Each structure stands twice: as structure tokens, then as C-alpha cells.
Amino acid sequence: FGDNPYRQLDETLFEPAPKGSSFDTRHRAPGDPLGYGAYPVCNLMQWDRLQPLDGSQLLALDLMIFAEASWLNSSEDIMTAVKNGTLNTEIEHIELEFLAPVRQIARVVSWRLPDVKKRVVAIRGSSSANDWLFNLDVWGPAVFFILVRSALPFGSAIPSSFIHQVLSLDVRLLLGLPAPWQPVVDQIKKLKAKSKEDGFDMVLTGVSLGGAMAAMIGSAEGLQTLAVAPVGSAMTQYRVTQGMAEEVPLESTVVEITPWGDPIPLLIDQQEGTVQKIACTTFNPWTCHSPGQIICEIGRKCGDPRGRSLERHCSKQVGKDWKQVPWKGFAWHSFL
């Protein structure tokens, strides 16, 4: 919380893969041999097509690197964080191609991965006072309606189609004024067109506010999207997309990672799309919303076929037993 969009890199998350490493095509999640399975989101990010087992596919762990890096201020820090997580892997050649102004609401960052013909676009979460005002503008009507509906005796019987119509109304459109999220939509559309021109697959990601914006715009544009700890978008999506999402709803293209215990996805709107619940092993609910905490849980349950290590970061973030499967300490299994 607060007004600090000028975040600097304090410490990288990964210890890079050893030189000469290659993608382990026989990798199994740590819990598989023990009979505890793994999160479905660990099994590559397939979306609408099968991905080859040659290291060119993007994992949830890979996309978390880009989502986390989007919070940083300078291009130097952003690239240091990204290269730290991809060095000595099949996706190590990365170009930073677009970086929106640091004060832009829901700042957009884009990278080209020419070796695997992919473009990763991340939308930054809330980091400035303007972002928090933006949150109120976008999600305020949905929160108000949720409160009103819960107070009505038969509020749950109100048709969703009516809710969507009401919440999509925006007086700015009637006055010919642009919505505050329009620059983000325009930037994503341009990058989508560029991806089509390049023959690249485009993947959209983000955390919190960035995750919710990625989910809503990604669904409208038919983009593969991983939203991490996103604010809910079930009712708000029609306010942002204004009817763009007719044939490609959230359920078709969006995967959402939502930690148990994280209050943000529960307090604001409702989750939609394919929701992957994950454990949170800290007592503090607000820490459950932290990308640094989430990446440790993904690492614990999924492992990493690229051979990188999260030991240094996660030993500090969670504890020296952070890789324990099954987890024997405290963990949220719901918010209640």
C-alpha cells in the first residue's frame, strides 16, 4: 500500500540454472512420487494448444518472473530480475521492447523472446496513489452492488445479465471522454497486432490489480493469460471491456492463481475463469498476497524442470523447511 512506483531491485529471487542446463523432459513435481500430486497449473501452461516438451513452453514459474519484474522502476532493474530467472535456460534471450511511463496507471511492460517466438506482456499491480484511485473507479460499482445485493432478501435472484448492463454504464463514454484504463487497452491491442505480424504467441500476466486487468483485457482480446492473486473481475469485466468479450469470455483464456488466506480476491468482486487455489503458509493474510510468497508455493509444489533454485529467497520468505511435502506447519485452507 502507499505511493511508491519507483521500486528498486533489492535482491533477485532465483539462483540461476547451472551453465549448460537443459529442460528436464522427465521432470515430476516433488509431491508426485509421494502420492500428493501437484497443482494442475504446474503441468505447463497449455491453453488452446499442446506445448512441446523442449523447453520452449512457458511455465507458471516463468510467468511469475515477468509479473514480479513489472513492479520495478528502471529498465536496468527489470532486465536484471528477468535475466536472473532465465539465465542458462531455453528462454534466456530476452529483449525489453516496451516500457510504459512509471506513473501510468496499471503500467504495461513487454518482452520479446525471439528464440521461442513468444511475447510476454505484464501489467503492474497497485504501486501509486493514482493506482488506488483507479481501483476505486473500476471496482467501486461492483463492490457497492455486492453490498446492496447481500442486503436484499432475494438479491441473489437478480439476473447476471442485468448486473452486467448496469455496471457497464460509464458517464464518461456518453460525454466522449476516455476511460482511465483506455491507454492500457490500446497498448495491449498494439502488442497483440505486433505479435500477429511477428508470428509470436502472446501471453499476458500480472499480479493483483495487474492480474485483474490482464484477465479482463486478455479475455476480451482472446489472449493466453495468467492472472496472479487478481482482484475479482466477474462483474467488473463488462465495465472495462464494454462488450468486447462476446465469444471469448474469461473462462476460455484466463487461468487465475489465488492463494488461500489472501483477502484481496475475496473482498473485491468475484473470481471467474479457471481458478487455481494454492496454499499459503504464513499467518499474515496480507503476505499471502505477496508475489514473493506465491512464487515459493509454486516452487514447492511444482519444482522446476529448468533447474533454477529458489532456496535463498524462500528460506528467508517462508523458512528453511519451505520445500516440505507434505507441509506440516500452518497453512490457510480457506479465509474463514
C-alpha positions in Angstrom: 0.0 0.0 0.0 1.1 3.6 -0.5 2.5 5.8 -3.2 5.8 4.3 -4.4 6.0 3.5 -8.1 9.8 3.9 -8.0 10.6 0.5 -6.6 14.2 -0.7 -6.9 15.5 -4.2 -7.0 16.8 -5.3 -3.6 17.5 -8.9 -4.2 16.9 -11.3 -7.1 14.6 -14.3 -6.5 16.5 -17.1 -8.2 19.9 -18.7 -8.2 20.2 -19.3 -11.9 20.3 -22.7 -13.5 23.8 -24.2 -13.9 25.6 -23.4 -17.2 24.8 -26.0 -19.8 21.4 -26.9 -18.3 18.6 -28.2 -20.4 14.9 -28.6 -19.8 14.2 -31.8 -17.9 11.5 -33.5 -20.0 11.1 -36.2 -17.4 10.6 -33.8 -14.5 8.0 -34.7 -11.9 6.6 -32.4 -9.3 8.1 -33.1 -5.8 4.8 -34.4 -4.4 4.0 -36.8 -7.3 6.3 -39.7 -6.2 5.0 -39.3 -2.7 1.3 -39.6 -3.8 0.4 -36.0 -3.0 0.2 -34.8 -6.6 0.7 -31.3 -7.8 -1.3 -28.2 -8.7 -2.8 -28.6 -12.2 -1.2 -25.3 -13.1 2.2 -27.0 -12.7 1.5 -29.1 -15.8 2.8 -26.4 -18.3 0.5 -23.6 -19.5 -1.3 -25.3 -22.4 -4.3 -23.1 -23.0 -5.6 -23.8 -26.5 -2.8 -25.9 -27.9 -0.4 -28.6 -26.8 3.1 -27.3 -26.0 6.2 -29.2 -27.0 8.4 -30.7 -24.2 11.5 -29.0 -25.4 11.8 -26.0 -23.0 10.2 -23.6 -25.4 6.9 -23.5 -23.4 6.3 -21.1 -20.6 5.7 -22.4 -17.1 3.7 -20.6 -14.4 7.0 -20.1 -12.6 8.4 -18.4 -15.7 5.5 -16.0 -16.0 5.8 -15.1 -12.3 9.2 -13.8 -13.0 7.9 -11.3 -15.6 4.9 -10.4 -13.4 7.2 -9.6 -10.4 9.6 -7.7 -12.6 6.9 -5.3 -13.8 6.8 -3.7 -10.3 10.3 -2.4 -10.7 11.0 1.2 -11.9 14.1 1.2 -14.1 14.7 -0.9 -17.3 18.0 -2.0 -15.8 16.4 -3.4 -12.7 13.6 -5.0 -14.7 16.1 -6.8 -17.0 18.3 -7.8 -14.1 15.4 -9.5 -12.4 14.2 -11.2 -15.6 17.7 -12.4 -16.7 18.3 -13.8 -13.3 15.3 -16.1 -13.6 16.1 -17.2 -17.2 19.9 -17.4 -17.4 21.2 -20.7 -18.8 17.7 -21.8 -19.9 16.0 -22.1 -23.3 14.3 -18.7 -22.8 17.4 -16.7 -21.7 17.5 -14.4 -24.8 15.0 -11.7 -23.9 14.5 -8.2 -25.2 12.7 -5.5 -23.3 10.7 -3.8 -26.1 8.1 -1.6 -24.4 8.0 0.1 -21.0 5.2 2.5 -20.3 5.8 5.6 -18.1 6.4 4.7 -14.5 3.4 6.9 -13.4 1.0 5.2 -15.8 -1.9 3.5 -14.1 -1.6 -0.2 -14.5 1.8 0.2 -16.2 2.4 -2.2 -19.2 5.8 -3.9 -19.8 6.5 -6.1 -22.8 9.4 -8.5 -23.6 10.2 -10.4 -26.8 11.6 -14.0 -26.5 12.9 -14.5 -30.1 14.3 -18.0 -29.6 10.9 -19.4 -28.7 8.8 -16.9 -30.7 6.8 -15.6 -27.7 5.9 -12.2 -26.4 5.3 -11.8 -22.6 3.3 -8.7 -21.5 2.9 -7.9 -17.8 0.6 -5.3 -16.2 1.9 -3.9 -12.9 -0.2 -4.1 -9.8 -1.0 -1.1 -7.5 2.0 0.9 -6.5 1.0 4.6 -6.6 -1.8 6.8 -5.2 -3.2 7.0 -8.7 -3.4 3.2 -8.9 -5.5 3.1 -5.7 -7.9 5.8 -7.0 -8.1 3.7 -10.2 -9.1 0.7 -8.2 -11.9 2.7 -6.6 -13.1 3.8 -10.0 -13.0 0.4 -11.6 -14.2 -1.8 -8.8 -16.2 0.6 -6.7 -19.5 0.0 -8.5 -19.2 -3.8 -8.2 -18.4 -3.6 -4.5 -21.3 -1.3 -3.9 -23.6 -3.7 -5.8 -22.4 -6.7 -3.9 -23.2 -4.9 -0.6 -26.7 -3.9 -1.9 -27.4 -7.4 -3.2 -26.4 -9.0 0.1 -28.8 -6.7 1.9 -31.8 -7.5 -0.2 -33.9 -10.6 0.7 -33.8 -12.0 -2.8 -30.7 -10.3 -4.0 -29.1 -13.5 -5.4 -32.1 -13.8 -7.8 -31.1 -10.7 -9.7 -30.1 -11.9 -13.2 -26.4 -11.6 -14.0 -27.1 -10.1 -17.4 -28.9 -7.2 -15.7 -26.0 -6.7 -13.3 -23.6 -6.6 -16.2 -25.6 -4.0 -18.1 -25.9 -1.7 -15.0 -22.2 -2.0 -14.1 -21.0 -1.3 -17.7 -22.6 2.1 -17.7 -20.0 4.9 -17.7 -21.0 8.5 -18.0 -17.5 9.3 -19.5 -18.5 7.4 -22.6 -21.7 9.5 -23.0 -19.5 12.6 -22.8 -17.0 11.4 -25.2 -14.2 11.2 -22.6 -11.8 8.3 -22.5 -11.9 5.9 -19.6 -8.7 5.8 -17.4 -7.9 2.3 -18.4 -8.1 3.0 -22.2 -4.3 3.6 -22.6 -3.7 0.1 -21.2 -6.3 -1.4 -23.6 -4.7 0.4 -26.5 -1.2 -0.7 -25.6 -2.3 -4.3 -25.3 -4.1 -4.2 -28.7 -0.9 -2.8 -30.4 1.2 -5.5 -28.9 -1.3 -8.1 -30.0 -1.2 -6.8 -33.5 2.6 -6.8 -33.4 2.6 -10.4 -32.2 0.4 -11.4 -35.1 2.8 -9.6 -37.5 5.8 -11.3 -36.0 4.2 -14.8 -35.8 4.7 -14.8 -32.0 2.4 -16.2 -29.3 1.5 -13.5 -26.8 0.9 -14.2 -23.2 -0.5 -11.7 -20.7 0.2 -11.7 -17.0 0.1 -9.6 -13.8 -0.4 -9.6 -10.1 -3.3 -8.1 -8.0 -4.6 -5.1 -9.9 -2.4 -6.1 -12.8 -3.7 -9.6 -12.7 -7.3 -8.4 -12.9 -6.6 -6.0 -15.7 -4.8 -8.8 -17.6 -7.7 -11.2 -17.0 -10.3 -8.7 -18.3 -8.4 -7.4 -21.3 -6.9 -10.8 -22.1 -10.3 -12.4 -22.2 -11.7 -9.6 -24.5 -8.7 -9.9 -26.8 -8.5 -13.7 -26.8 -5.1 -13.8 -25.2 -3.5 -16.5 -23.1 -3.5 -15.0 -19.6 -2.1 -16.0 -16.2 -3.5 -13.7 -13.5 -1.8 -14.0 -10.1 -3.8 -13.1 -6.9 -6.1 -11.0 -9.1 -8.8 -8.7 -7.8 -12.2 -10.3 -8.9 -13.5 -9.4 -12.3 -16.8 -11.4 -12.7 -18.9 -8.2 -12.7 -16.3 -5.6 -13.5 -15.2 -7.1 -16.8 -18.1 -5.6 -18.7 -17.3 -2.1 -17.4 -13.7 -2.3 -18.7 -14.2 -4.2 -21.9 -17.6 -2.6 -22.9 -18.9 -5.6 -24.8 -15.6 -6.6 -26.5 -15.7 -10.1 -24.9 -18.6 -11.7 -26.7 -17.2 -15.0 -27.9 -14.1 -15.3 -25.7 -15.1 -15.0 -22.1 -12.8 -15.2 -19.1 -13.4 -19.0 -18.9 -11.8 -19.6 -22.2 -8.4 -17.9 -21.9 -7.7 -17.0 -18.3 -6.0 -19.0 -15.6 -6.1 -17.4 -12.1 -3.8 -18.4 -9.2 -5.5 -17.5 -5.9 -3.8 -18.2 -2.6 -6.0 -19.4 0.3 -5.9 -16.7 3.0 -5.4 -13.9 0.6 -8.2 -11.3 1.4 -8.0 -9.3 -1.8 -9.6 -11.7 -4.3 -12.4 -12.3 -1.8 -13.2 -8.7 -0.7 -13.5 -7.2 -4.2 -15.8 -8.6 -6.9 -15.8 -12.4 -7.7 -13.3 -14.7 -9.3 -14.1 -16.0 -12.8 -12.1 -18.1 -15.3 -10.1 -21.2 -14.3 -9.1 -20.6 -10.7 -6.2 -22.5 -9.2 -6.3 -22.3 -5.4 -2.9 -22.7 -3.7 -1.8 -22.9 -0.1 -0.4 -20.0 1.9 2.0 -21.0 4.7 2.1 -17.7 6.6 -0.2 -16.5 9.4 -0.3 -13.0 7.8 -3.1 -12.8 5.2 -1.5 -9.8 3.5 1.7 -11.7 3.0 -0.4 -14.4 1.2 -1.0 -11.7 -1.5 2.8 -11.1 -1.9 4.3 -12.3 -5.2 7.4 -13.4 -3.2 5.3 -15.7 -1.1 3.3 -17.1 -4.1 6.4 -17.9 -6.1 7.7 -20.0 -3.2 4.5 -22.0 -3.0 4.5 -22.6 -6.8 8.2 -23.7 -6.5 7.4 -26.0 -3.5 4.6 -27.8 -5.3 5.7 -27.7 -8.9 9.5 -27.9 -8.7 11.4 -26.5 -11.7 12.4 -28.5 -14.8 14.7 -25.7 -15.8 17.0 -26.4 -12.8 16.8 -23.0 -11.1 16.8 -22.6 -7.3 14.6 -20.6 -5.0 16.4 -21.8 -1.9 18.0 -18.4 -0.9 14.8 -16.4 -1.3 12.3 -18.9 0.0 14.4 -19.8 3.1 14.1 -16.2 4.1 10.5 -15.7 3.0 9.0 -19.0 4.3 11.6 -20.8 6.4 14.3 -23.4 5.9 11.6 -26.1 5.5 9.9 -24.3 2.7 10.2 -27.3 0.3 8.5 -29.7 2.7 5.9 -32.0 1.1 3.5 -32.7 2.7 3.5 -29.4 4.5 3.3 -30.0 8.3 3.1 -26.4 9.5 0.3 -23.8 9.5 -1.4 -23.2 6.1 -4.5 -21.4 5.1 -7.1 -23.8 3.6 -9.8 -21.1 3.4 -10.0 -17.5 4.5 -12.5 -18.3 7.3 
